[in-house]
């Protein structure tokens, strides 16, 4: 029995020592390593020594990071300097001194809107650069249809008396639909033209050429009657006519050979011309500045809205432009900054 107790006490002592050693890290470091192979110890010691004796490794990483940062900074400086070297293209125009401000009745009368849409190949070849990846890439013409759809439906919701007509502009002008207060019919025809033009684009459409505005206003003068002038300026007219000129060519020339029909139309105080110009970023390779100057001449009395949309931006700018045209021309204020346009930064 005494031998059994001694064996048990020795076992308890060994177990207690092992527990104490495991709980004391200082003792663990002094454990006997005689049973560990010398090759493993030598490998670990060499690895530790290499880490401790290579002080340049951190410097190499720091130098690599700093060099990458310097390269990125240089790239940013070069990009900013190149952008800064490009002069800002500013187009300024001033109202005619001979034009007196008109006093018209501010009444929401029936509005007849003529949608004059550019139907050239440029409208189908061009795309907005800043388009969300989740949105399918499509041509400017198809994006424009969506903006016109919102415009027409919103105007019809505001007043069902408003009427719409459609004119397509390519080498020449063509009247597609006469005035109708059924905006959905005009949209259906416009969408059908877009689908047909896309499938036969190579055969039916030409690359951007010159366009003469005289053909457009001659067509309008022949087919549409101007509203009669009331005896008093405070008496509202039976209706107003507004042309929304949507042009999307950045090359070629926009000319005005004969202004006789245009002068006759604009002499009526209830005839208005608004414009939306969709263009490339202006530079020496295109005629954006000259085309925009010609479009500005369509405003004879400062009552027009002239808006520009750059292809280097997003399609939301096109929707915003049409949204700014929702107000009735007799009730809206003059365009802010109407005689100082910045078309590129």
ZIRA-V732921 format. One record per residue. N is the residue number from 1. RES is the residue in one small letter. PHI is phi in whole degrees, -180 to 180 (none if undefined). PSI is psi in whole degrees, 0 to 359 (* if undefined). Layout:
n: (N/N)
res: (RES/RES)
phi: (PHI/PHI)
psi: (PSI/PSI)
This chain:
n: (1/2/3/4/5/6/7/8/9/10/11/12/13/14/15/16/17/18/19/20/21/22/23/24/25/26/27/28/29/30/31/32/33/34/35/36/37/38/39/40/41/42/43/44/45/46/47/48/49/50/51/52/53/54/55/56/57/58/59/60/61/62/63/64/65/66/67/68/69/70/71/72/73/74/75/76/77/78/79/80/81/82/83/84/85/86/87/88/89/90/91/92/93/94/95/96/97/98/99/100/101/102/103/104/105/106/107/108/109/110/111/112/113/114/115/116/117/118/119/120/121/122/123/124/125/126/127/128/129/130/131/132/133/134/135/136/137/138/139/140/141/142/143/144/145/146/147/148/149/150/151/152/153/154/155/156/157/158/159/160/161/162/163/164/165/166/167/168/169/170/171/172/173/174/175/176/177/178/179/180/181/182/183/184/185/186/187/188/189/190/191/192/193/194/195/196/197/198/199/200/201/202/203/204/205/206/207/208/209/210/211/212/213/214/215/216/217/218/219/220/221/222/223/224/225/226/227/228/229/230/231/232/233/234/235/236/237/238/239/240/241/242/243/244/245/246/247/248/249/250/251/252/253/254/255/256/257/258/259/260/261/262/263/264/265/266/267/268/269/270/271/272/273/274/275/276/277/278/279/280/281/282/283/284/285/286/287/288/289/290/291/292/293/294/295/296/297/298/299/300/301/302/303/304/305/306/307/308/309/310/311/312/313/314/315/316/317/318/319/320/321/322/323/324/325/326/327/328/329/330/331/332/333/334/335/336/337/338/339/340/341/342/343/344/345)
res: (x/x/x/x/x/x/x/x/x/x/x/x/x/x/x/x/x/x/x/x/x/x/x/x/x/x/x/x/x/x/x/x/x/x/x/x/x/x/x/x/x/x/x/x/x/x/x/x/x/x/x/x/x/x/x/x/x/x/x/x/x/x/x/x/x/x/x/x/x/x/x/x/x/x/x/x/x/x/x/x/x/x/x/x/x/x/x/x/x/x/x/x/x/x/x/x/x/x/x/x/x/x/x/x/x/x/x/x/x/x/x/x/x/x/x/x/x/x/x/x/x/x/x/x/x/x/x/x/x/x/x/x/x/x/x/x/x/x/x/x/x/x/x/x/x/x/x/x/x/x/x/x/x/x/x/x/x/x/x/x/x/x/x/x/x/x/x/x/x/x/x/x/x/x/x/x/x/x/x/x/x/x/x/x/x/x/x/x/x/x/x/x/x/x/x/x/x/x/x/x/x/x/x/x/x/x/x/x/x/x/x/x/x/x/x/x/x/x/x/x/x/x/x/x/x/x/x/x/x/x/x/x/x/x/x/x/x/x/x/x/x/x/x/x/x/x/x/x/x/x/x/x/x/x/x/x/x/x/x/x/x/x/x/x/x/x/x/x/x/x/x/x/x/x/x/x/x/x/x/x/x/x/x/x/x/x/x/x/x/x/x/x/x/x/x/x/x/x/x/x/x/x/x/x/x/x/x/x/x/x/x/x/x/x/x/x/x/x/x/x/x/x/x/x/x/x/x/x/x/x/x/x/x/x/x/x/x/x/x/x/x/x/x/x/x)
phi: (none/-64/-64/-64/-65/-64/-63/-65/-63/-64/-64/-63/-66/-64/-65/-66/-65/-64/-67/-64/-64/-69/-87/-114/-68/-66/-72/-63/-71/-100/-67/-74/-109/-68/-85/-86/-59/-68/-65/-67/-63/-64/-63/-66/-64/-62/-64/-65/-64/-63/-67/-79/-100/-119/-71/-84/-65/-65/-65/-62/-65/-64/-65/-64/-64/-64/-67/-65/-65/-63/-63/-66/-65/-61/-64/-65/-64/-63/-65/-67/-68/-67/-69/-69/-72/-76/-71/-74/-87/-118/-112/-118/-144/-130/-68/-70/-71/-85/-86/-95/-63/-92/-109/-121/-70/-93/-122/-82/-85/-61/-116/-106/-110/-104/-88/-103/-113/-71/-117/-78/-66/-60/-66/-98/-87/-86/-141/-77/-76/-93/-116/-60/-62/-73/-93/-65/-69/-145/-73/-63/-61/-69/-65/-65/-60/-63/-69/-66/-61/-63/-64/-65/-66/-69/-63/-66/-70/-67/-152/-72/-79/-62/-119/-134/-134/-129/-126/-102/-120/-126/-67/-130/-111/-143/-79/-94/-134/-82/-62/-152/-85/-94/-62/-63/-67/-64/-67/-64/-65/-64/-68/-66/-65/-63/-66/-70/-70/-66/-77/-122/-64/-67/-95/-100/-113/-108/-64/-46/-125/-69/-135/-104/-67/-61/-62/-66/-78/-65/-64/-65/-66/-77/-101/-123/-97/-73/-67/-68/-86/-67/-66/-121/-68/-85/-89/-72/-76/-66/-164/-123/-117/-131/-96/-110/-94/-112/-125/-133/-102/-107/-121/79/-125/-109/-117/-141/-70/-135/-100/-64/-67/-63/-65/-65/-70/-74/-68/-81/-68/-107/-113/-127/-131/-110/-138/-128/-109/-102/-143/-76/-68/-66/-155/-73/-85/-131/-117/-60/-64/-67/-65/-67/-63/-67/-65/-64/-71/-72/-95/-95/-135/80/-95/-83/-106/-119/-123/-124/-133/-89/-71/-79/-103/-109/-71/-62/-64/-69/-65/-65/-63/-68/-65/-71/-96/-71/-66/-68/-62/-83/-115/-89/-84/-68/-63/-68/64/-65/-118/-150/-107/-111/-101/-162/-109)
psi: (321/321/321/320/321/319/319/318/319/320/318/322/318/317/320/321/321/321/318/319/322/331/349/110/332/322/327/327/342/17/154/124/21/336/352/134/141/332/321/318/317/320/316/319/317/319/318/319/321/321/322/333/15/71/347/351/316/324/322/317/317/319/321/316/315/323/322/319/320/319/317/322/318/320/317/319/317/318/317/323/323/322/323/332/337/122/144/127/113/129/121/143/158/146/155/136/339/348/125/144/137/142/108/157/128/72/141/76/176/134/129/116/127/112/109/106/133/128/24/169/335/323/337/338/333/152/155/135/320/78/135/137/331/345/134/133/130/171/166/324/317/324/323/323/319/321/319/323/313/321/311/315/323/317/320/326/325/315/117/351/342/140/155/145/158/129/131/138/120/241/327/182/149/128/119/309/144/180/135/139/4/88/330/328/319/320/322/317/319/319/322/322/320/316/319/322/325/323/337/33/320/333/325/338/145/155/155/126/183/153/135/118/340/322/322/311/336/318/317/320/327/325/342/143/135/149/143/149/124/159/331/144/341/351/127/148/164/331/166/157/131/128/128/105/113/113/138/23/136/352/170/190/144/113/170/82/320/117/15/310/322/317/322/319/314/347/338/125/349/21/125/151/116/153/143/119/118/120/162/172/125/132/191/343/352/179/35/315/316/320/318/324/320/321/324/334/348/344/107/341/11/9/352/156/122/115/145/146/120/140/344/357/207/166/345/331/327/319/321/323/315/328/327/346/6/330/148/135/337/347/350/159/168/151/133/133/38/338/25/97/132/112/358/145/*)
